[in-house]
């Protein structure tokens, strides 16, 4: 993931997360409307797609989405403080 302004990369991150497989059929639920990937990312050890996992199950996978969220929040908090906004 990268943040850029006027063509200049300001920050970037690359993370790895839990390893799953592509499901044959989408799962029944999605907790992120419009983001279909979570409904087909299947974790055999849980018998569930990503969108069906509990918070605890996601945490046990060392979920990269949660880590990215923290990094992005930290970056933008620092960016706006530095910019004086």
N, CA, C and O atoms as CSV, one atom per row, in Angstrom:
chain,resi,resn,atom,element,x,y,z
A,1,UNK,N,N,0.852,-1.157,0.000
A,1,UNK,CA,C,0.000,0.000,0.000
A,1,UNK,C,C,0.897,1.219,0.000
A,1,UNK,O,O,1.925,1.240,0.676
A,2,UNK,N,N,0.508,2.245,-0.764
A,2,UNK,CA,C,1.309,3.463,-0.818
A,2,UNK,C,C,0.418,4.687,-0.697
A,2,UNK,O,O,-0.749,4.668,-1.088
A,3,UNK,N,N,0.988,5.745,-0.149
A,3,UNK,CA,C,0.345,7.054,-0.088
A,3,UNK,C,C,1.211,7.974,-0.927
A,3,UNK,O,O,2.424,8.049,-0.733
A,4,UNK,N,N,0.581,8.674,-1.860
A,4,UNK,CA,C,1.330,9.580,-2.735
A,4,UNK,C,C,0.610,10.916,-2.830
A,4,UNK,O,O,-0.599,11.010,-2.621
A,5,UNK,N,N,1.382,11.940,-3.150
A,5,UNK,CA,C,0.819,13.271,-3.378
A,5,UNK,C,C,1.529,13.871,-4.576
A,5,UNK,O,O,2.753,13.995,-4.594
A,6,UNK,N,N,0.740,14.241,-5.575
A,6,UNK,CA,C,1.275,14.835,-6.809
A,6,UNK,C,C,2.376,13.979,-7.423
A,6,UNK,O,O,3.396,14.491,-7.882
A,7,UNK,N,N,2.156,12.679,-7.422
A,7,UNK,CA,C,3.083,11.753,-8.055
A,7,UNK,C,C,4.282,11.346,-7.218
A,7,UNK,O,O,5.084,10.521,-7.656
A,8,UNK,N,N,4.422,11.902,-6.029
A,8,UNK,CA,C,5.547,11.553,-5.158
A,8,UNK,C,C,5.050,10.609,-4.062
A,8,UNK,O,O,4.094,10.916,-3.349
A,9,UNK,N,N,5.708,9.467,-3.940
A,9,UNK,CA,C,5.353,8.512,-2.891
A,9,UNK,C,C,5.822,9.075,-1.552
A,9,UNK,O,O,7.006,9.349,-1.359
A,10,UNK,N,N,4.878,9.241,-0.637
A,10,UNK,CA,C,5.185,9.770,0.688
A,10,UNK,C,C,5.471,8.666,1.702
A,10,UNK,O,O,6.266,8.843,2.625
A,11,UNK,N,N,4.815,7.535,1.516
A,11,UNK,CA,C,5.007,6.392,2.419
A,11,UNK,C,C,4.505,5.145,1.718
A,11,UNK,O,O,3.614,5.216,0.872
A,12,UNK,N,N,5.075,4.006,2.069
A,12,UNK,CA,C,4.581,2.746,1.515
A,12,UNK,C,C,4.840,1.627,2.510
A,12,UNK,O,O,5.760,1.691,3.326
A,13,UNK,N,N,4.001,0.598,2.421
A,13,UNK,CA,C,4.090,-0.549,3.310
A,13,UNK,C,C,3.820,-1.812,2.516
A,13,UNK,O,O,3.016,-1.813,1.584
A,14,UNK,N,N,4.494,-2.880,2.890
A,14,UNK,CA,C,4.240,-4.203,2.316
A,14,UNK,C,C,4.195,-5.191,3.475
A,14,UNK,O,O,5.159,-5.326,4.229
A,15,UNK,N,N,3.076,-5.872,3.604
A,15,UNK,CA,C,2.899,-6.819,4.704
A,15,UNK,C,C,2.391,-8.147,4.184
A,15,UNK,O,O,1.777,-8.221,3.119
A,16,UNK,N,N,2.650,-9.178,4.937
A,16,UNK,CA,C,2.097,-10.503,4.646
A,16,UNK,C,C,1.149,-10.862,5.771
A,16,UNK,O,O,1.350,-10.488,6.927
A,17,UNK,N,N,0.120,-11.588,5.408
A,17,UNK,CA,C,-0.862,-11.988,6.407
A,17,UNK,C,C,-1.150,-13.466,6.320
A,17,UNK,O,O,-0.370,-14.247,5.775
A,18,UNK,N,N,-2.286,-13.827,6.870
A,18,UNK,CA,C,-2.708,-15.216,6.879
A,18,UNK,C,C,-2.802,-15.795,5.481
A,18,UNK,O,O,-3.141,-15.095,4.527
A,19,UNK,N,N,-2.501,-17.072,5.368
A,19,UNK,CA,C,-2.550,-17.746,4.082
A,19,UNK,C,C,-3.826,-18.557,3.987
A,19,UNK,O,O,-4.097,-19.417,4.825
A,20,UNK,N,N,-4.600,-18.274,2.962
A,20,UNK,CA,C,-5.826,-19.018,2.710
A,20,UNK,C,C,-5.842,-19.484,1.268
A,20,UNK,O,O,-4.838,-19.397,0.561
A,21,UNK,N,N,-6.979,-19.972,0.846
A,21,UNK,CA,C,-7.164,-20.422,-0.530
A,21,UNK,C,C,-8.411,-19.746,-1.088
A,21,UNK,O,O,-9.198,-19.159,-0.345
A,22,UNK,N,N,-8.579,-19.834,-2.391
A,22,UNK,CA,C,-9.770,-19.279,-3.029
A,22,UNK,C,C,-10.900,-20.295,-2.898
A,22,UNK,O,O,-10.756,-21.453,-3.291
A,23,UNK,N,N,-12.026,-19.849,-2.343
A,23,UNK,CA,C,-13.187,-20.726,-2.165
A,23,UNK,C,C,-13.837,-21.025,-3.512
A,23,UNK,O,O,-13.763,-20.218,-4.438
A,24,UNK,N,N,-14.469,-22.184,-3.611
A,24,UNK,CA,C,-15.194,-22.531,-4.833
A,24,UNK,C,C,-16.438,-21.665,-5.006
A,24,UNK,O,O,-16.838,-21.364,-6.130
A,25,UNK,N,N,-17.045,-21.269,-3.896
A,25,UNK,CA,C,-18.236,-20.410,-3.907
A,25,UNK,C,C,-18.037,-19.317,-2.864
A,25,UNK,O,O,-17.405,-19.565,-1.837
A,26,UNK,N,N,-18.562,-18.107,-3.100
A,26,UNK,CA,C,-18.454,-17.049,-2.092
A,26,UNK,C,C,-19.157,-17.449,-0.799
A,26,UNK,O,O,-20.131,-18.203,-0.824
A,27,UNK,N,N,-18.664,-16.945,0.326
A,27,UNK,CA,C,-19.312,-17.175,1.610
A,27,UNK,C,C,-20.649,-16.454,1.681
A,27,UNK,O,O,-20.957,-15.616,0.833
A,28,UNK,N,N,-21.434,-16.778,2.684
A,28,UNK,CA,C,-22.773,-16.213,2.832
A,28,UNK,C,C,-22.780,-14.758,3.269
A,28,UNK,O,O,-23.727,-14.032,2.966
A,29,UNK,N,N,-21.753,-14.320,3.969
A,29,UNK,CA,C,-21.776,-12.971,4.527
A,29,UNK,C,C,-20.552,-12.192,4.096
A,29,UNK,O,O,-19.513,-12.760,3.760
A,30,UNK,N,N,-20.698,-10.898,4.114
A,30,UNK,CA,C,-19.551,-10.017,3.915
A,30,UNK,C,C,-19.699,-8.852,4.866
A,30,UNK,O,O,-20.773,-8.255,4.943
A,31,UNK,N,N,-18.658,-8.515,5.585
A,31,UNK,CA,C,-18.724,-7.378,6.494
A,31,UNK,C,C,-18.094,-6.135,5.884
A,31,UNK,O,O,-17.961,-5.109,6.551
A,32,UNK,N,N,-17.712,-6.225,4.634
A,32,UNK,CA,C,-17.165,-5.087,3.912
A,32,UNK,C,C,-17.889,-4.984,2.577
A,32,UNK,O,O,-17.406,-5.503,1.572
A,33,UNK,N,N,-19.049,-4.315,2.554
A,33,UNK,CA,C,-19.813,-4.214,1.303
A,33,UNK,C,C,-18.957,-3.666,0.160
A,33,UNK,O,O,-18.215,-2.699,0.336
A,34,UNK,N,N,-19.068,-4.289,-1.001
A,34,UNK,CA,C,-18.327,-3.845,-2.171
A,34,UNK,C,C,-16.926,-4.419,-2.284
A,34,UNK,O,O,-16.282,-4.269,-3.322
A,35,UNK,N,N,-16.444,-5.069,-1.245
A,35,UNK,CA,C,-15.109,-5.663,-1.286
A,35,UNK,C,C,-15.283,-7.171,-1.312
A,35,UNK,O,O,-15.274,-7.821,-0.267
A,36,UNK,N,N,-15.438,-7.718,-2.485
A,36,UNK,CA,C,-15.803,-9.116,-2.686
A,36,UNK,C,C,-14.720,-10.104,-2.269
A,36,UNK,O,O,-15.033,-11.254,-1.958
A,37,UNK,N,N,-13.467,-9.692,-2.256
A,37,UNK,CA,C,-12.371,-10.632,-1.993
A,37,UNK,C,C,-12.525,-11.354,-0.659
A,37,UNK,O,O,-12.164,-12.526,-0.547
A,38,UNK,N,N,-13.054,-10.674,0.350
A,38,UNK,CA,C,-13.214,-11.304,1.663
A,38,UNK,C,C,-14.210,-12.454,1.632
A,38,UNK,O,O,-14.154,-13.339,2.484
A,39,UNK,N,N,-15.117,-12.455,0.669
A,39,UNK,CA,C,-16.123,-13.522,0.611
A,39,UNK,C,C,-15.616,-14.777,-0.101
A,39,UNK,O,O,-16.294,-15.804,-0.075
A,40,UNK,N,N,-14.447,-14.721,-0.732
A,40,UNK,CA,C,-13.888,-15.902,-1.407
A,40,UNK,C,C,-12.531,-16.339,-0.845
A,40,UNK,O,O,-11.989,-17.359,-1.272
A,41,UNK,N,N,-11.985,-15.593,0.092
A,41,UNK,CA,C,-10.708,-15.926,0.722
A,41,UNK,C,C,-11.008,-16.897,1.857
A,41,UNK,O,O,-11.489,-16.497,2.918
A,42,UNK,N,N,-10.721,-18.174,1.627
A,42,UNK,CA,C,-11.157,-19.261,2.506
A,42,UNK,C,C,-10.008,-19.792,3.360
A,42,UNK,O,O,-8.894,-19.989,2.876
A,43,UNK,N,N,-10.304,-20.019,4.646
A,43,UNK,CA,C,-9.318,-20.544,5.588
A,43,UNK,C,C,-9.768,-21.923,6.050
A,43,UNK,O,O,-10.628,-22.037,6.922
A,44,UNK,N,N,-9.180,-22.987,5.458
A,44,UNK,CA,C,-9.602,-24.354,5.769
A,44,UNK,C,C,-9.543,-24.700,7.256
A,44,UNK,O,O,-10.378,-25.461,7.745
A,45,UNK,N,N,-8.567,-24.151,7.979
A,45,UNK,CA,C,-8.431,-24.476,9.397
A,45,UNK,C,C,-9.643,-24.018,10.217
A,45,UNK,O,O,-9.893,-24.543,11.302
A,46,UNK,N,N,-10.399,-23.035,9.696
A,46,UNK,CA,C,-11.601,-22.554,10.375
A,46,UNK,C,C,-12.883,-22.987,9.665
A,46,UNK,O,O,-13.970,-22.923,10.240
A,47,UNK,N,N,-12.748,-23.429,8.410
A,47,UNK,CA,C,-13.928,-23.775,7.626
A,47,UNK,C,C,-14.761,-22.554,7.289
A,47,UNK,O,O,-15.981,-22.645,7.152
A,48,UNK,N,N,-14.085,-21.380,7.153
A,48,UNK,CA,C,-14.785,-20.112,6.928
A,48,UNK,C,C,-14.027,-19.245,5.928
A,48,UNK,O,O,-12.824,-19.402,5.722
A,49,UNK,N,N,-14.774,-18.321,5.310
A,49,UNK,CA,C,-14.131,-17.288,4.510
A,49,UNK,C,C,-13.705,-16.162,5.449
A,49,UNK,O,O,-14.124,-16.114,6.605
A,50,UNK,N,N,-12.877,-15.267,4.944
A,50,UNK,CA,C,-12.383,-14.154,5.762
A,50,UNK,C,C,-13.528,-13.353,6.362
A,50,UNK,O,O,-13.477,-12.984,7.535
A,51,UNK,N,N,-14.556,-13.082,5.572
A,51,UNK,CA,C,-15.665,-12.264,6.059
A,51,UNK,C,C,-16.458,-12.947,7.162
A,51,UNK,O,O,-17.210,-12.288,7.880
A,52,UNK,N,N,-16.303,-14.253,7.305
A,52,UNK,CA,C,-17.026,-14.998,8.339
A,52,UNK,C,C,-16.204,-15.192,9.616
A,52,UNK,O,O,-16.735,-15.651,10.627
A,53,UNK,N,N,-14.933,-14.851,9.578
A,53,UNK,CA,C,-14.066,-15.056,10.741
A,53,UNK,C,C,-14.406,-14.083,11.866
A,53,UNK,O,O,-14.783,-12.938,11.619
A,54,UNK,N,N,-14.272,-14.549,13.089
A,54,UNK,CA,C,-14.430,-13.672,14.251
A,54,UNK,C,C,-13.158,-12.829,14.391
A,54,UNK,O,O,-12.140,-13.114,13.760
A,55,UNK,N,N,-13.229,-11.812,15.210
A,55,UNK,CA,C,-12.057,-10.981,15.467
A,55,UNK,C,C,-10.914,-11.821,16.029
A,55,UNK,O,O,-9.761,-11.641,15.636
A,56,UNK,N,N,-11.224,-12.730,16.938
A,56,UNK,CA,C,-10.200,-13.600,17.515
A,56,UNK,C,C,-9.540,-14.488,16.483
A,56,UNK,O,O,-8.326,-14.693,16.513
A,57,UNK,N,N,-10.348,-15.022,15.558
A,57,UNK,CA,C,-9.795,-15.867,14.494
A,57,UNK,C,C,-8.899,-15.051,13.569
A,57,UNK,O,O,-7.844,-15.529,13.152
A,58,UNK,N,N,-9.303,-13.837,13.247
A,58,UNK,CA,C,-8.462,-12.967,12.410
A,58,UNK,C,C,-7.151,-12.647,13.114
A,58,UNK,O,O,-6.082,-12.673,12.503
A,59,UNK,N,N,-7.245,-12.345,14.406
A,59,UNK,CA,C,-6.030,-12.039,15.173
A,59,UNK,C,C,-5.065,-13.218,15.179
A,59,UNK,O,O,-3.850,-13.023,15.135
A,60,UNK,N,N,-5.591,-14.430,15.232
A,60,UNK,CA,C,-4.722,-15.610,15.252
A,60,UNK,C,C,-3.994,-15.801,13.925
A,60,UNK,O,O,-2.990,-16.510,13.864
A,61,UNK,N,N,-4.497,-15.171,12.864
A,61,UNK,CA,C,-3.850,-15.243,11.552
A,61,UNK,C,C,-2.774,-14.179,11.384
A,61,UNK,O,O,-2.102,-14.138,10.353
A,62,UNK,N,N,-2.600,-13.308,12.391
A,62,UNK,CA,C,-1.720,-12.153,12.271
A,62,UNK,C,C,-2.184,-11.325,11.078
A,62,UNK,O,O,-1.424,-11.056,10.147
A,63,UNK,N,N,-3.446,-10.933,11.133
A,63,UNK,CA,C,-4.136,-10.260,10.035
A,63,UNK,C,C,-3.427,-8.982,9.580
A,63,UNK,O,O,-3.262,-8.049,10.366
A,64,UNK,N,N,-3.016,-8.941,8.336
A,64,UNK,CA,C,-2.293,-7.781,7.809
A,64,UNK,C,C,-3.180,-6.553,7.649
A,64,UNK,O,O,-2.674,-5.430,7.658
A,65,UNK,N,N,-4.489,-6.736,7.503
A,65,UNK,CA,C,-5.381,-5.574,7.376
A,65,UNK,C,C,-5.367,-4.749,8.652
A,65,UNK,O,O,-5.326,-3.520,8.596
A,66,UNK,N,N,-5.400,-5.400,9.782
A,66,UNK,CA,C,-5.345,-4.689,11.060
A,66,UNK,C,C,-4.028,-3.962,11.249
A,66,UNK,O,O,-3.999,-2.830,11.731
A,67,UNK,N,N,-2.941,-4.610,10.869
A,67,UNK,CA,C,-1.623,-3.971,10.985
A,67,UNK,C,C,-1.506,-2.786,10.033
A,67,UNK,O,O,-0.943,-1.753,10.395
A,68,UNK,N,N,-2.038,-2.930,8.809
A,68,UNK,CA,C,-2.024,-1.804,7.865
A,68,UNK,C,C,-2.824,-0.629,8.412
A,68,UNK,O,O,-2.400,0.521,8.301
A,69,UNK,N,N,-3.973,-0.916,9.001
A,69,UNK,CA,C,-4.811,0.138,9.580
A,69,UNK,C,C,-4.009,0.932,10.607
A,69,UNK,O,O,-4.055,2.162,10.609
A,70,UNK,N,N,-3.277,0.243,11.480
A,70,UNK,CA,C,-2.471,0.921,12.496
A,70,UNK,C,C,-1.384,1.788,11.861
A,70,UNK,O,O,-1.178,2.931,12.269
A,71,UNK,N,N,-0.696,1.247,10.872
A,71,UNK,CA,C,0.375,1.994,10.206
A,71,UNK,C,C,-0.155,3.234,9.499
A,71,UNK,O,O,0.456,4.300,9.566
A,72,UNK,N,N,-1.278,3.097,8.831
A,72,UNK,CA,C,-1.861,4.229,8.104
A,72,UNK,C,C,-2.338,5.301,9.072
A,72,UNK,O,O,-2.109,6.490,8.849
A,73,UNK,N,N,-3.002,4.885,10.147
A,73,UNK,CA,C,-3.447,5.861,11.153
A,73,UNK,C,C,-2.255,6.610,11.732
A,73,UNK,O,O,-2.285,7.833,11.865
A,74,UNK,N,N,-1.212,5.873,12.074
A,74,UNK,CA,C,-0.011,6.496,12.634
A,74,UNK,C,C,0.590,7.493,11.638
A,74,UNK,O,O,0.982,8.596,12.019
A,75,UNK,N,N,0.662,7.097,10.358
A,75,UNK,CA,C,1.230,7.980,9.340
A,75,UNK,C,C,0.416,9.268,9.221
A,75,UNK,O,O,0.975,10.363,9.285
A,76,UNK,N,N,-0.904,9.140,9.048
A,76,UNK,CA,C,-1.720,10.333,8.842
A,76,UNK,C,C,-1.801,11.201,10.089
A,76,UNK,O,O,-1.871,12.425,9.974
A,77,UNK,N,N,-1.794,10.611,11.264
A,77,UNK,CA,C,-1.746,11.428,12.478
A,77,UNK,C,C,-0.468,12.253,12.503
A,77,UNK,O,O,-0.512,13.444,12.809
A,78,UNK,N,N,0.660,11.648,12.190
A,78,UNK,CA,C,1.935,12.365,12.153
A,78,UNK,C,C,1.962,13.374,11.008
A,78,UNK,O,O,2.480,14.478,11.174
A,79,UNK,N,N,1.413,13.012,9.853
A,79,UNK,CA,C,1.412,13.892,8.684
A,79,UNK,C,C,0.654,15.177,8.976
A,79,UNK,O,O,1.145,16.267,8.682
A,80,UNK,N,N,-0.535,15.060,9.553
A,80,UNK,CA,C,-1.342,16.249,9.798
A,80,UNK,C,C,-0.787,17.089,10.941
A,80,UNK,O,O,-0.961,18.308,10.942
A,81,UNK,N,N,-0.131,16.476,11.901
A,81,UNK,CA,C,0.512,17.242,12.966
A,81,UNK,C,C,1.691,18.017,12.387
A,81,UNK,O,O,1.871,19.194,12.699
A,82,UNK,N,N,2.497,17.363,11.545
A,82,UNK,CA,C,3.648,18.006,10.914
A,82,UNK,C,C,3.217,19.125,9.979
A,82,UNK,O,O,3.858,20.175,9.922
A,83,UNK,N,N,2.120,18.898,9.240
A,83,UNK,CA,C,1.638,19.894,8.283
A,83,UNK,C,C,0.951,21.062,8.977
A,83,UNK,O,O,0.638,22.067,8.338
A,84,UNK,N,N,0.716,20.938,10.276
A,84,UNK,CA,C,0.081,22.019,11.015
A,84,UNK,C,C,-1.418,22.078,10.842
A,84,UNK,O,O,-2.043,23.098,11.132
A,85,UNK,N,N,-2.004,20.981,10.366
A,85,UNK,CA,C,-3.462,20.954,10.169
A,85,UNK,C,C,-4.164,20.475,11.401
A,85,UNK,O,O,-5.392,20.388,11.418
